[in-house]
C-alpha cells in the first residue's frame, strides 16, 4: 500500500511538473528543491507520499468515484465499439485485397493459357 501511494503521488507530481517546469525552472535552487521533494516523498521516515495521498488524493478520488466509474464504463463501451468497427473495416479491406489479387492473377493466368493456344502454335514455323 505504501508503494501504491508513492507511485500515485509521484505520477501526479510528474504530470504537473511537465507543465510547471517550463514556468518556474528559472527559480533559484529549483532542481535541488525538486530532488528534496522526491526524497521526502520516498523516505520511510517522513512518509511524505502517504501524507499527501491521505490528505489530498484519496479524498478527491472518493468524492469523484461515481464520475470515474461512469467514465470507465463509457471508455469500455467505446473501446468495444471501436474494436468492432475497426475489425469490420479490416476484414473488408482484406476481402477487397483478396478479390483484387484473385482478379489480377486470373488475368495473368488467362494470358499464359492464351499463349499456349493453337493460333500461337500455328505461327511458329515448322522446322521439320
JOPE-V892393 format. One record per pair of residues at least 24 apart in sequence whose ideal C-beta (glycine too) atoms are under 6 Angstrom apart, sorted by the first residue. I is the first residue (numbers start at 1). J is the second residue. If there is no record, write none. Layout:
I;J
I;J
This chain:
5;49
5;50
5;53
6;49
9;49
9;52
9;53
